Amino acid sequence: MKRIQFEILFFLSMLFINGVYYYQEGYFKPSSGLILASIFITIEIVIFAIQSINKKYKKRTNT
């Protein structure tokens, strides 16, 4: 759970940095750090969903 919290904070901090930096130029262009943070958070959400589905499936098959 701490890993997911870290990645959410990493994503939000990269979003904030990109928003402040590109707000001065008048347009928003995502940087590679924001794209990387988005990929990490998506992977973590998918892994968490797969683990929770696996736990529910194991409970059904064991009973």
N, CA and C of each residue as an Amber inpcrd file, in Angstrom:
protein
   189
   0.8130000  -1.1930000   0.0000000   0.0000000   0.0000000   0.0000000
   0.8600000   1.2610000   0.0000000   2.0160000   1.1960000   0.6560000
   2.9030000   2.3640000   0.6750000   3.4460000   2.6540000  -0.7190000
   3.6360000   1.6120000  -1.5100000   4.1360000   1.8040000  -2.8690000
   3.1050000   2.5470000  -3.7150000   1.8330000   2.2170000  -3.5520000
   0.7810000   2.9080000  -4.2860000   0.6810000   4.3560000  -3.8270000
   0.7830000   4.5930000  -2.5320000   0.7340000   5.9630000  -2.0300000
   1.9130000   6.7750000  -2.5660000   3.0890000   6.1660000  -2.6110000
   4.2550000   6.8610000  -3.1540000   4.0530000   7.2170000  -4.6170000
   3.5100000   6.2930000  -5.3910000   3.3300000   6.5570000  -6.8050000
   2.2410000   7.5880000  -7.0560000   1.2180000   7.6120000  -6.2280000
   0.1940000   8.6510000  -6.3520000   0.7940000  10.0170000  -6.0310000
   1.5860000  10.0970000  -4.9710000   2.2390000  11.3600000  -4.6370000
   3.2420000  11.7770000  -5.7080000   3.9430000  10.8190000  -6.2830000
   4.8770000  11.1110000  -7.3670000   4.1310000  11.6610000  -8.5780000
   2.9960000  11.0510000  -8.9090000   2.1900000  11.5210000 -10.0310000
   1.6630000  12.9330000  -9.7850000   1.1390000  13.1740000  -8.5850000
   0.6080000  14.4950000  -8.2840000   1.6990000  15.5610000  -8.2710000
   2.8670000  15.2180000  -7.7560000   3.9490000  16.2050000  -7.7480000
   4.4260000  16.5020000  -9.1670000   4.5180000  15.4860000 -10.0240000
   4.9060000  15.7360000 -11.4090000   3.8390000  16.5490000 -12.1330000
   2.5710000  16.2790000 -11.8470000   1.4940000  17.0550000 -12.4550000
   1.5630000  18.5100000 -12.0140000   1.8460000  18.7310000 -10.7490000
   1.9600000  20.0940000 -10.2300000   3.1360000  20.8300000 -10.8520000
   4.2790000  20.1600000 -10.9310000   5.4610000  20.7830000 -11.5200000
   5.2050000  21.1340000 -12.9870000   4.5930000  20.2060000 -13.7310000
   4.3000000  20.4790000 -15.1330000   3.2720000  21.5940000 -15.2830000
   2.2900000  21.6070000 -14.4050000   1.2680000  22.6480000 -14.4760000
   1.8400000  24.0250000 -14.2130000   2.6980000  24.1420000 -13.2250000
   3.3010000  25.4480000 -12.9110000   4.2570000  25.8750000 -14.0210000
   5.0600000  24.9520000 -14.4980000   6.0660000  25.3020000 -15.5020000
   5.4210000  25.7150000 -16.8240000   4.4430000  24.9310000 -17.2730000
   3.8540000  25.2130000 -18.5770000   2.7330000  26.2450000 -18.5100000
   2.2570000  26.5600000 -17.3370000   1.2590000  27.6230000 -17.2110000
   1.8610000  28.9610000 -17.6190000   3.1490000  29.1220000 -17.3680000
   3.8240000  30.3670000 -17.7130000   3.9290000  30.5430000 -19.2280000
   3.9810000  29.4360000 -19.9600000   4.1040000  29.5180000 -21.4140000
   2.7550000  29.5920000 -22.1100000   1.6630000  29.3250000 -21.4190000
   0.3330000  29.4490000 -21.9940000  -0.2590000  28.1720000 -22.5440000
   0.4650000  27.0650000 -22.4930000  -0.0950000  25.7880000 -22.9380000
   0.4760000  24.6710000 -22.0760000  -0.2380000  23.5630000 -22.0360000
   0.1780000  22.4350000 -21.1970000   0.6930000  21.3210000 -22.0890000
   1.9380000  20.9730000 -21.9060000   2.5450000  19.8690000 -22.6390000
   3.1480000  18.9260000 -21.6090000   2.6430000  17.6910000 -21.4910000
   3.1680000  16.7810000 -20.4750000   4.6190000  16.3930000 -20.7450000
   5.3970000  16.3650000 -19.6900000   6.8030000  15.9850000 -19.8200000
   6.9440000  14.4770000 -19.7020000   8.1460000  14.0070000 -19.8780000
   8.3990000  12.5620000 -19.7850000   8.2170000  12.0680000 -18.3520000
   8.4830000  12.9260000 -17.3560000   8.2790000  12.5230000 -15.9650000
   6.8180000  12.2780000 -15.6520000   5.9490000  13.1230000 -16.1900000
   4.5130000  12.9360000 -15.9700000   4.0040000  11.6900000 -16.6800000
   4.4860000  11.4500000 -17.8780000   4.0890000  10.2440000 -18.6140000
   4.5810000   8.9970000 -17.8860000   5.7960000   9.0260000 -17.3910000
   6.3440000   7.8960000 -16.6420000   5.5640000   7.6570000 -15.3570000
   5.2140000   8.7300000 -14.6510000   4.4210000   8.5980000 -13.4290000
   3.0440000   8.0230000 -13.7420000   2.4410000   8.4180000 -14.8470000
   1.1490000   7.8820000 -15.2490000   1.2320000   6.3890000 -15.5490000
   2.2940000   5.9880000 -16.2200000   2.4710000   4.5670000 -16.5260000
   2.6540000   3.7650000 -15.2410000   3.4720000   4.2770000 -14.3100000
   3.6790000   3.5740000 -13.0410000   2.3830000   3.4120000 -12.2650000
   1.5910000   4.4770000 -12.1850000   0.3570000   4.4000000 -11.3970000
  -0.6470000   3.4700000 -12.0720000  -0.6720000   3.4460000 -13.3930000
  -1.5630000   2.5280000 -14.1040000  -1.1570000   1.0820000 -13.8710000
   0.1200000   0.8040000 -13.9110000   0.6070000  -0.5550000 -13.6650000
   0.2600000  -0.9960000 -12.2460000   0.4340000  -0.1030000 -11.2650000
   0.1200000  -0.4590000  -9.8820000  -1.3680000  -0.7330000  -9.6970000
  -2.2140000   0.0520000 -10.3340000  -3.6620000  -0.1740000 -10.2230000
  -4.0420000  -1.5050000 -10.8430000  -3.4590000  -1.8400000 -11.9820000
  -3.7450000  -3.1260000 -12.6310000  -3.2630000  -4.2840000 -11.7640000
  -2.0670000  -4.1720000 -11.1950000  -1.5480000  -5.2340000 -10.3220000
  -2.4300000  -5.3940000  -9.0940000  -2.8530000  -4.2790000  -8.4960000
  -3.7170000  -4.3450000  -7.3250000  -5.0540000  -5.0000000  -7.6690000
  -5.6180000  -4.6720000  -8.8310000  -6.8890000  -5.2720000  -9.2480000
  -6.7410000  -6.7680000  -9.4880000  -5.6560000  -7.1750000 -10.1110000
  -5.4180000  -8.5990000 -10.3660000  -5.2540000  -9.3610000  -9.0600000
  -4.5310000  -8.7830000  -8.1000000  -4.3600000  -9.4460000  -6.8090000
  -5.6740000  -9.5790000  -6.0640000  -6.5170000  -8.5610000  -6.0970000
  -7.7930000  -8.6480000  -5.3860000  -8.7270000  -9.6490000  -6.0550000
  -8.7230000  -9.7050000  -7.3780000  -9.5440000 -10.7020000  -8.0800000
  -9.0300000 -12.1000000  -7.7800000  -7.7240000 -12.2760000  -7.7130000
  -7.1410000 -13.5760000  -7.4080000  -7.5180000 -14.0310000  -6.0000000
  -7.5180000 -13.1040000  -5.0360000  -7.9060000 -13.4610000  -3.6660000
  -9.3650000 -13.8820000  -3.6050000 -10.2420000 -13.1670000  -4.3040000
 -11.6660000 -13.5370000  -4.3190000 -11.8750000 -14.8790000  -4.9830000
 -11.1440000 -15.1530000  -6.0550000 -11.2650000 -16.4170000  -6.7590000
 -10.7800000 -17.5720000  -5.8940000  -9.6960000 -17.3700000  -5.1540000
  -9.1880000 -18.4200000  -4.2740000 -10.1780000 -18.7230000  -3.1580000
 -10.8430000 -17.6940000  -2.6280000 -11.8340000 -17.9290000  -1.5790000
 -12.9930000 -18.7630000  -2.1040000 -13.4120000 -18.5330000  -3.3420000
 -14.5290000 -19.2840000  -3.9070000 -14.1480000 -20.7390000  -4.1480000
 -12.9430000 -20.9840000  -4.6250000 -12.5470000 -22.3490000  -4.9530000
 -12.2200000 -23.1720000  -3.7080000 -11.8270000 -22.5090000  -2.6170000
 -11.4940000 -23.2530000  -1.4070000 -12.7160000 -23.6910000  -0.6220000
 -13.8410000 -23.0300000  -0.7850000 -15.0470000 -23.3960000  -0.0220000
 -15.8780000 -24.4180000  -0.7090000
